[in-house]
Amino acid sequence: MGWTFDARFATWALAWESHALVTAPTRLAHANIFHPTPYSLFYGPPGFGALPYFAPVFLATGNPALAINVTFLLSVALTAWALHVVVRRWTGFNVAGFVAACTFLSNRWLLWTMPPSAPQYSILQYFPLIILLASRVRVSAWLVPLVAFQSLAELLYIAPAVYTPLAVLALARLIRRDTRSGGRRLVGFLGLALLPLVPVAAGFLAVRGLTPHLDSQSPHAFPADVARPPLLFGVLGPTDVPTPALAVILLGGLAFLLRRRAAEPGVRTGWAHAALWAAVGLYIALPPRVMLHGWSLRLPQWWLPITRYWRPIERLGSAGLMGLSLLTGLAFAECARLVSRPAVPARLRPLARSALAALLLGALYAAYQLGRDPIFPRPPLPASYPLGVPLMPTSPLLAILRRPGGPLLELPADNIMQGAQAMYGSIFHWRPLLNGYASYWPEGFPERMALARRLPDADALATLRAETGLELILVHANWGEPRRAVWLELAARGGREDVRLLARDGSDLLFIVAP
């Protein structure tokens, strides 16, 4: 998977949560970054929904890179499998389920854009099962843990994508007298599923209370709240499925409408609910304001306070991706029925369905891999997947860093990538760390990093020591450290009265600050 600063953050967050849960659960919210800031885990997405997949691998091997890759790949595979299971249950066609899974996998956003750099967005495997359970008027209580686990994957983007279609469905059932009891049951289950989200929301609210100017304290710029066509397709977002899949949905949808009254109840239910999730998922992925030929339309979400925290709004479209994938599978089943009519010899029907599936999958592959989409052409993908190489640290300095002690500062600290790398390195010792990277930064963090960039200036060091209790400074002299020559000269002298060289590993210099 990609090894961006967001991937480093997600790996660090899950590693910290795994470590804290087995060592000091009460310290879970107060992670080791941005020292001495409390609730530092909640300055970014904690991704608790990925923990059941990450933690066992990490705790068994101590290898966070292996754990995050297993989490990502297993989640993608489980989501494809769940889509297959749901479509097969509705249609009775294995090949239709396979088509739904392939439609999901042919979305470039999934493997090339967001989830590889922010793995919490790959935790989508509960969506198909939620849709299946919610399609029954008498909803099973299993919906509660599924909704909770899916929402915990990402509270800001995925949780609204789960709750909004379910809220629409509950409202529709409450309006009708014959489904009103089922609507009340669904509302009750949704309320119960909110309970596990309360502690996470409390962590974010604590951060909001500690950081009065949080909206402006982010390393990332917020995009404009206005979008022009193409709004949902051709934008490398969750709803951007290849055009061949959309064509199949159109053709299969027409075939279904022509035989709707004669269709099996399960098929009718599948179409209704897949269409609901696709429509609502596509709608919530729209920006708060849409421009079309000079005409401006403000959507209702414009007035929601949460919109100020949404960056790429298309991240909300994960529900739309699930609905479109299910619709493609259902539509393929309708097309397969056309080639399975009595006029076709019985022995040729499986062959005809397989040929139809091969034709569709070939078109999906051409659009996905080669970029040959008839409406939204794109550059072809590379022949091999670009991989990052998160190495396991082997420096002898780790033996010192693992000793009980005070806070650590890693230099250079000039950009977010260096902060994210320092966080990833802290997985192997868990010392309190002055560095950090997240969606937002806490009060005082820029000022502390400004002091850090002045080091080894004596006044800056004294201020940092007084404010943070700084004990160790790890200087990576070959990481582009702008004061490299000063640090190397200081190391050659063994340090000075207020800071002395403790150990050295090549160009990595470890200094201890005098108490």
C-alpha positions as CSV (number, residue, x, y, z in Angstrom):
1,M,0.0,0.0,0.0
2,G,1.1,3.6,-0.3
3,W,3.3,5.0,2.4
4,T,2.0,8.6,2.7
5,F,1.9,10.7,5.9
6,D,-1.8,9.7,6.3
7,A,-0.8,6.0,6.1
8,R,1.9,6.6,8.7
9,F,-0.7,8.3,11.0
10,A,-3.2,5.5,10.6
11,T,-0.5,2.9,11.3
12,W,0.7,4.8,14.4
13,A,-2.9,5.3,15.7
14,L,-3.8,1.6,15.5
15,A,-0.5,0.6,17.0
16,W,-1.0,3.0,19.9
17,E,-4.5,1.8,20.5
18,S,-3.3,-1.9,20.4
19,H,-0.4,-1.1,22.8
20,A,-2.6,1.0,25.2
21,L,-5.4,-1.5,25.4
22,V,-3.0,-4.2,26.7
23,T,-0.8,-2.0,28.9
24,A,-2.6,1.1,30.1
25,P,-6.2,1.4,28.8
26,T,-6.8,4.6,30.8
27,R,-4.1,6.3,28.7
28,L,-5.8,5.4,25.4
29,A,-7.0,8.9,24.5
30,H,-3.7,10.5,25.7
31,A,-1.4,9.2,23.0
32,N,2.3,9.9,22.9
33,I,2.4,12.6,20.2
34,F,2.1,16.4,20.5
35,H,3.5,16.1,24.1
36,P,2.3,17.6,26.5
37,T,-1.1,17.9,24.8
38,P,-3.9,15.7,26.3
39,Y,-6.4,13.8,24.1
40,S,-3.8,13.8,21.3
41,L,-5.3,10.6,19.8
42,F,-8.4,12.6,18.7
43,Y,-6.6,15.3,16.7
44,G,-7.0,12.8,13.8
45,P,-9.2,9.8,13.0
46,P,-8.5,6.9,15.4
47,G,-10.0,4.3,13.1
48,F,-11.2,2.0,15.8
49,G,-13.2,0.0,13.3
50,A,-9.9,-1.4,11.9
51,L,-8.6,-2.5,15.3
52,P,-10.0,-6.0,15.3
53,Y,-7.9,-6.7,12.2
54,F,-4.8,-4.8,13.0
55,A,-4.3,-5.5,16.7
56,P,-3.9,-9.4,16.6
57,V,-1.3,-9.2,13.9
58,F,0.6,-6.3,15.5
59,L,0.6,-7.8,19.0
60,A,1.7,-11.2,17.7
61,T,4.5,-9.9,15.4
62,G,5.4,-6.4,16.6
63,N,5.4,-5.4,12.9
64,P,3.0,-2.5,12.3
65,A,3.7,-2.5,8.5
66,L,2.6,-6.1,8.2
67,A,-0.5,-5.4,10.4
68,I,-1.7,-2.4,8.4
69,N,-1.2,-4.3,5.1
70,V,-3.2,-7.3,6.4
71,T,-5.9,-4.9,7.6
72,F,-6.2,-3.2,4.2
73,L,-6.1,-6.3,2.0
74,L,-8.3,-8.4,4.2
75,S,-10.9,-5.6,4.4
76,V,-11.0,-5.2,0.6
77,A,-11.4,-8.9,0.2
78,L,-14.1,-9.2,2.8
79,T,-16.1,-6.4,1.3
80,A,-16.0,-8.0,-2.1
81,W,-17.0,-11.3,-0.6
82,A,-19.9,-9.7,1.3
83,L,-21.2,-8.1,-1.9
84,H,-21.1,-11.4,-3.6
85,V,-23.0,-13.1,-0.8
86,V,-25.8,-10.5,-0.7
87,V,-26.4,-10.4,-4.5
88,R,-26.3,-14.2,-4.6
89,R,-28.9,-14.3,-1.8
90,W,-31.2,-11.9,-3.7
91,T,-30.8,-13.4,-7.2
92,G,-29.7,-17.0,-6.8
93,F,-26.9,-16.3,-9.3
94,N,-23.3,-16.9,-8.2
95,V,-22.0,-15.1,-11.2
96,A,-24.1,-12.0,-10.4
97,G,-22.5,-11.8,-7.0
98,F,-19.1,-12.1,-8.7
99,V,-20.0,-9.2,-11.0
100,A,-21.0,-7.1,-8.0
101,A,-17.6,-7.8,-6.3
102,C,-15.7,-7.0,-9.5
103,T,-17.6,-3.7,-9.9
104,F,-16.5,-2.8,-6.4
105,L,-12.9,-3.8,-7.1
106,S,-12.8,-1.8,-10.4
107,N,-13.2,1.5,-8.6
108,R,-9.8,3.2,-8.8
109,W,-10.4,5.2,-5.6
110,L,-10.4,1.9,-3.7
111,L,-6.9,0.7,-4.5
112,W,-5.2,3.8,-5.9
113,T,-6.5,6.9,-4.1
114,M,-7.9,7.1,-0.6
115,P,-7.9,3.8,1.2
116,P,-4.2,3.0,0.4
117,S,-3.1,6.3,2.0
118,A,-5.8,6.3,4.7
119,P,-6.5,2.6,5.4
120,Q,-9.6,3.3,7.7
121,Y,-11.5,3.9,4.4
122,S,-11.0,0.3,3.4
123,I,-13.1,-0.9,6.3
124,L,-16.3,-1.3,4.3
125,Q,-17.1,-5.0,4.8
126,Y,-20.1,-4.4,7.1
127,F,-22.0,-2.3,4.5
128,P,-23.4,-5.1,2.4
129,L,-24.5,-7.0,5.5
130,I,-26.1,-3.9,6.9
131,I,-28.0,-3.4,3.6
132,L,-29.2,-7.0,3.7
133,L,-30.4,-6.9,7.3
134,A,-32.1,-3.5,6.8
135,S,-34.0,-4.8,3.8
136,R,-36.2,-6.9,6.1
137,V,-39.1,-5.0,7.7
138,R,-38.5,-6.9,11.0
139,V,-34.8,-6.0,11.3
140,S,-32.5,-8.4,13.2
141,A,-30.7,-7.2,16.3
142,W,-27.5,-8.1,14.5
143,L,-27.8,-4.7,12.8
144,V,-26.7,-3.0,16.0
145,P,-23.1,-4.3,16.1
146,L,-22.7,-4.1,12.4
147,V,-23.7,-0.5,12.2
148,A,-21.5,0.3,15.3
149,F,-18.4,-1.4,13.8
150,Q,-18.9,0.2,10.4
151,S,-19.3,3.7,11.9
152,L,-16.3,3.3,14.1
153,A,-14.1,2.9,11.0
154,E,-14.3,6.7,10.4
155,L,-16.7,8.9,12.4
156,L,-16.6,11.9,10.2
157,Y,-17.2,10.4,6.7
158,I,-18.2,6.7,7.0
159,A,-20.6,7.0,9.9
160,P,-22.8,9.6,8.0
161,A,-22.7,7.3,5.0
162,V,-24.1,4.5,7.2
163,Y,-26.7,6.4,9.1
164,T,-28.2,8.7,6.4
165,P,-29.6,5.9,4.2
166,L,-30.8,4.0,7.3
167,A,-32.5,7.2,8.5
168,V,-34.2,7.6,5.2
169,L,-35.4,4.0,5.3
170,A,-36.6,4.3,8.9
171,L,-38.6,7.5,8.0
172,A,-40.2,5.8,5.0
173,R,-41.3,2.9,7.2
174,L,-42.6,5.2,9.9
175,I,-44.8,7.0,7.3
176,R,-46.6,3.8,6.2
177,R,-49.0,2.2,8.7
178,D,-48.2,-1.4,7.7
179,T,-44.4,-1.0,8.3
180,R,-44.6,1.5,11.2
181,S,-43.6,-1.1,13.8
182,G,-40.6,-2.1,11.7
183,G,-39.6,1.6,11.4
184,R,-39.8,2.0,15.2
185,R,-37.6,-1.1,15.6
186,L,-35.1,0.2,13.1
187,V,-34.9,3.6,14.9
188,G,-34.4,1.8,18.2
189,F,-31.5,-0.3,16.8
190,L,-29.9,2.8,15.3
191,G,-30.1,4.5,18.7
192,L,-28.4,1.5,20.3
193,A,-25.7,1.5,17.7
194,L,-24.9,5.1,18.6
195,L,-23.9,4.2,22.1
196,P,-20.4,2.8,21.2
197,L,-19.8,6.0,19.2
198,V,-20.4,8.3,22.2
199,P,-16.9,7.9,23.8
200,V,-15.3,8.6,20.4
201,A,-17.4,11.7,19.9
202,A,-16.5,12.8,23.5
203,G,-12.9,12.6,22.6
204,F,-13.4,14.8,19.6
205,L,-15.5,17.3,21.7
206,A,-12.7,17.4,24.3
207,V,-10.3,18.4,21.6
208,R,-12.7,21.0,20.3
209,G,-13.0,22.4,23.8
210,L,-9.2,22.5,24.3
211,T,-8.6,24.1,20.9
212,P,-10.7,27.3,20.4
213,H,-9.4,27.9,16.9
214,L,-9.4,24.3,15.7
215,D,-11.0,25.1,12.3
216,S,-7.9,27.1,11.3
217,Q,-5.3,24.7,12.8
218,S,-4.9,22.1,10.1
219,P,-2.0,21.2,7.8
220,H,-4.5,20.6,5.0
221,A,-6.4,23.3,3.0
222,F,-10.2,22.9,2.9
223,P,-11.4,22.7,-0.7
224,A,-14.1,25.0,-2.0
225,D,-17.6,24.0,-1.1
226,V,-18.6,24.5,-4.8
227,A,-18.4,21.8,-7.5
228,R,-19.1,21.7,-11.2
229,P,-19.8,18.6,-13.3
230,P,-18.6,15.9,-13.4
231,L,-19.9,15.7,-9.8
232,L,-19.8,12.0,-9.0
233,F,-18.2,10.1,-11.8
234,G,-14.8,10.7,-13.3
235,V,-13.6,12.3,-10.1
236,L,-11.7,9.3,-8.5
237,G,-14.1,9.1,-5.6
238,P,-16.0,6.2,-4.1
239,T,-19.0,6.6,-6.5
240,D,-16.8,6.7,-9.6
241,V,-17.6,3.2,-11.0
242,P,-16.6,2.5,-14.6
243,T,-19.1,3.4,-17.3
244,P,-19.6,-0.3,-18.4
245,A,-21.1,-0.9,-14.9
246,L,-23.5,2.1,-15.3
247,A,-24.5,0.8,-18.7
248,V,-25.4,-2.6,-17.2
249,I,-27.4,-1.0,-14.5
250,L,-29.4,0.9,-17.1
251,L,-30.0,-2.1,-19.3
252,G,-30.7,-4.4,-16.4
253,G,-32.9,-1.9,-14.7
254,L,-35.1,-1.6,-17.8
255,A,-35.4,-5.3,-18.0
256,F,-36.4,-5.5,-14.4
257,L,-39.0,-2.8,-14.8
258,L,-40.6,-4.7,-17.7
259,R,-41.0,-7.8,-15.5
260,R,-41.3,-6.2,-12.1
261,R,-44.7,-7.7,-11.2
262,A,-43.4,-11.2,-12.1
263,A,-40.1,-10.8,-10.3
264,E,-39.4,-12.8,-7.2
265,P,-39.9,-10.9,-3.9
266,G,-36.2,-11.2,-3.0
267,V,-35.2,-9.6,-6.3
268,R,-37.7,-6.8,-5.9
269,T,-36.4,-6.2,-2.4
270,G,-32.8,-6.2,-3.6
271,W,-33.5,-3.6,-6.3
272,A,-35.4,-1.3,-3.9
273,H,-32.7,-1.3,-1.3
274,A,-29.7,-1.2,-3.6
275,A,-31.3,1.8,-5.4
276,L,-32.0,3.5,-2.0
277,W,-28.3,3.2,-0.9
278,A,-27.0,4.2,-4.3
279,A,-29.3,7.3,-4.5
280,V,-28.7,8.5,-1.0
281,G,-25.0,7.7,-1.3
282,L,-24.7,9.7,-4.5
283,Y,-26.6,12.6,-3.0
284,I,-24.5,13.0,0.2
285,A,-21.3,12.8,-1.9
286,L,-22.4,16.1,-3.6
287,P,-20.8,19.3,-2.3
288,P,-22.9,21.7,-0.3
289,R,-23.2,24.0,-3.3
290,V,-23.4,23.0,-7.0
291,M,-22.7,25.3,-10.0
292,L,-24.2,24.4,-13.4
293,H,-24.0,26.9,-16.3
294,G,-23.8,29.8,-13.9
295,W,-26.7,28.6,-11.8
296,S,-26.0,28.0,-8.2
297,L,-27.9,25.5,-5.9
298,R,-27.3,25.2,-2.2
299,L,-28.1,21.8,-1.0
300,P,-29.6,21.2,2.5
301,Q,-26.2,20.1,3.9
302,W,-25.0,23.6,3.4
303,W,-26.5,24.6,6.7
304,L,-25.1,21.6,8.7
305,P,-22.3,22.7,11.1
306,I,-20.4,19.5,10.4
307,T,-19.7,20.6,6.8
308,R,-16.9,22.9,8.0
309,Y,-14.9,19.7,8.9
310,W,-15.5,17.9,5.7
311,R,-12.6,18.1,3.2
312,P,-13.0,16.1,0.0
313,I,-16.8,15.7,0.3
314,E,-16.8,12.7,-2.1
315,R,-15.4,10.6,0.8
316,L,-19.1,10.4,2.0
317,G,-19.9,8.3,-1.1
318,S,-18.9,4.9,0.3
319,A,-22.6,4.1,0.6
320,G,-23.1,5.0,-3.0
321,L,-20.3,2.6,-4.0
322,M,-22.0,-0.2,-2.2
323,G,-25.4,0.6,-3.8
324,L,-23.9,0.9,-7.3
325,S,-22.0,-2.4,-6.9
326,L,-25.1,-4.2,-5.7
327,L,-27.1,-2.7,-8.6
328,T,-24.6,-3.9,-11.1
329,G,-24.9,-7.4,-9.8
330,L,-28.7,-7.3,-9.8
331,A,-28.7,-5.8,-13.3
332,F,-26.4,-8.5,-14.6
333,A,-28.8,-11.1,-13.2
334,E,-31.6,-9.6,-15.2
335,C,-29.4,-9.7,-18.3
336,A,-28.5,-13.3,-17.5
337,R,-32.2,-14.1,-17.4
338,L,-32.6,-12.8,-20.9
339,V,-30.0,-15.3,-22.2
340,S,-31.6,-18.1,-20.1
341,R,-35.0,-17.9,-21.7
342,P,-36.7,-21.1,-22.8
343,A,-35.8,-20.3,-26.4
344,V,-32.1,-20.9,-25.6
345,P,-31.2,-24.6,-25.3
346,A,-30.7,-25.6,-21.6
347,R,-27.2,-26.9,-22.2
348,L,-26.2,-23.5,-23.7
349,R,-27.6,-21.3,-20.9
350,P,-24.6,-21.6,-18.5
351,L,-22.3,-20.9,-21.4
352,A,-24.3,-17.9,-22.4
353,R,-24.2,-16.5,-18.9
354,S,-20.5,-17.1,-18.6
355,A,-19.9,-15.4,-22.0
356,L,-22.0,-12.4,-20.9
357,A,-20.0,-12.1,-17.6
358,A,-16.7,-12.4,-19.5
359,L,-17.8,-9.6,-21.8
360,L,-18.7,-7.3,-18.9
361,L,-15.6,-8.1,-16.9
362,G,-13.4,-7.5,-19.9
363,A,-15.0,-4.0,-20.3
364,L,-14.5,-3.3,-16.6
365,Y,-10.9,-4.3,-16.9
366,A,-10.3,-2.1,-19.9
367,A,-11.9,0.9,-18.1
368,Y,-10.0,0.2,-14.8
369,Q,-6.5,-0.9,-15.9
370,L,-6.2,0.6,-19.4
371,G,-8.3,3.7,-18.8
372,R,-10.5,2.9,-21.8
373,D,-13.7,4.3,-20.4
374,P,-16.0,5.5,-23.2
375,I,-17.2,8.6,-21.2
376,F,-14.4,9.2,-18.6
377,P,-11.1,8.0,-20.2
378,R,-8.1,8.1,-17.9
379,P,-4.4,7.3,-18.2
380,P,-3.6,3.6,-17.9
381,L,-2.5,2.3,-14.6
382,P,1.2,1.2,-14.0
383,A,2.0,-2.4,-14.7
384,S,3.0,-2.9,-11.1
385,Y,1.6,-1.5,-7.9
386,P,3.8,1.2,-6.3
387,L,4.7,0.1,-2.8
388,G,6.2,2.1,0.1
389,V,8.9,0.4,2.2
390,P,8.3,1.1,5.9
391,L,11.5,-0.5,7.3
392,M,11.7,-2.0,10.8
393,P,14.1,0.1,12.8
394,T,17.3,-1.7,13.8
395,S,19.3,1.2,15.3
396,P,21.1,0.4,18.5
397,L,19.7,3.8,19.7
398,L,16.4,2.0,20.2
399,A,17.7,0.2,23.3
400,I,18.2,3.7,25.0
401,L,14.9,5.0,23.7
402,R,13.0,2.0,25.2
403,R,14.2,2.8,28.7
404,P,11.7,4.6,30.9
405,G,12.2,8.3,30.7
406,G,11.0,11.7,29.6
407,P,9.9,13.2,26.3
408,L,11.7,12.9,23.0
409,L,12.1,15.4,20.1
410,E,13.1,14.2,16.7
411,L,14.8,16.6,14.2
412,P,14.4,17.8,11.6
413,A,10.8,18.9,12.2
414,D,10.2,21.1,9.2
415,N,7.2,19.4,7.5
416,I,4.4,17.0,8.0
417,M,6.2,14.0,6.5
418,Q,9.0,14.3,9.0
419,G,6.4,14.5,11.8
420,A,4.6,11.5,10.6
421,Q,7.8,9.5,10.3
422,A,8.7,10.4,13.9
423,M,5.3,9.1,15.0
424,Y,5.9,5.9,13.1
425,G,9.3,5.5,14.7
426,S,7.8,6.0,18.1
427,I,5.9,2.8,17.7
428,F,9.1,1.0,18.6
429,H,9.8,2.8,21.9
430,W,6.5,4.7,22.9
431,R,8.3,7.6,24.5
432,P,6.3,10.8,24.8
433,L,7.0,12.7,21.6
434,L,7.0,16.5,20.9
435,N,6.6,15.8,17.2
436,G,3.3,14.9,15.6
437,Y,1.0,15.0,12.6
438,A,-2.8,14.7,12.4
439,S,-5.8,16.3,10.8
440,Y,-5.4,19.3,13.2
441,W,-2.7,20.5,15.5
442,P,-3.1,21.5,19.2
443,E,-2.6,24.8,20.8
444,G,1.1,25.6,21.2
445,F,2.4,23.0,18.8
446,P,3.6,25.4,16.0
447,E,5.4,27.5,18.7
448,R,7.1,24.4,20.1
449,M,8.2,23.3,16.6
450,A,9.5,26.8,15.9
451,L,11.7,26.5,19.0
452,A,12.8,23.1,17.9
453,R,14.0,24.5,14.5
454,R,16.2,26.9,16.4
455,L,18.0,24.2,18.4
456,P,20.7,23.8,19.6
457,D,20.2,27.5,20.6
458,A,20.5,27.6,24.4
459,D,17.4,29.9,24.9
460,A,15.2,27.7,22.7
461,L,16.4,24.6,24.5
462,A,15.7,26.1,27.9
463,T,12.2,27.1,26.9
464,L,11.4,23.7,25.5
465,R,12.8,22.0,28.6
466,A,10.7,24.2,30.9
467,E,7.5,23.8,28.9
468,T,7.7,20.1,28.0
469,G,10.2,18.4,30.3
470,L,12.3,17.5,27.2
471,E,14.8,14.8,28.0
472,L,16.1,13.5,24.6
473,I,16.8,14.9,21.2
474,L,17.3,12.6,18.2
475,V,18.9,14.4,15.3
476,H,18.8,12.7,11.9
477,A,21.6,14.6,10.3
478,N,21.1,13.2,6.9
479,W,17.3,13.9,6.7
480,G,17.9,17.4,5.4
481,E,18.4,18.9,8.8
482,P,19.1,22.6,8.0
483,R,21.4,23.0,11.1
484,R,23.3,19.8,10.3
485,A,26.7,21.3,10.5
486,V,26.0,22.9,13.9
487,W,24.7,19.5,15.3
488,L,27.7,17.6,13.9
489,E,30.1,20.1,15.4
490,L,28.3,19.9,18.8
491,A,28.5,16.1,18.6
492,A,32.2,16.2,17.8
493,R,32.7,18.2,21.1
494,G,30.6,15.7,23.0
495,G,28.0,18.4,23.7
496,R,27.9,21.3,26.1
497,E,26.7,21.9,29.7
498,D,23.0,21.9,28.9
499,V,23.0,19.2,26.3
500,R,25.4,16.4,25.7
501,L,25.9,13.6,23.2
502,L,24.5,10.3,24.7
503,A,25.0,7.9,21.7
504,R,25.5,7.9,18.0
505,D,24.5,5.6,15.1
506,G,26.1,6.9,11.9
507,S,24.4,10.2,11.1
508,D,21.8,9.7,13.9
509,L,22.8,11.7,17.0
510,L,21.1,11.2,20.3
511,F,21.5,14.0,22.8
512,I,20.4,14.1,26.4
513,V,19.2,17.4,27.9
514,A,20.5,18.4,31.3
515,P,17.8,18.4,34.0
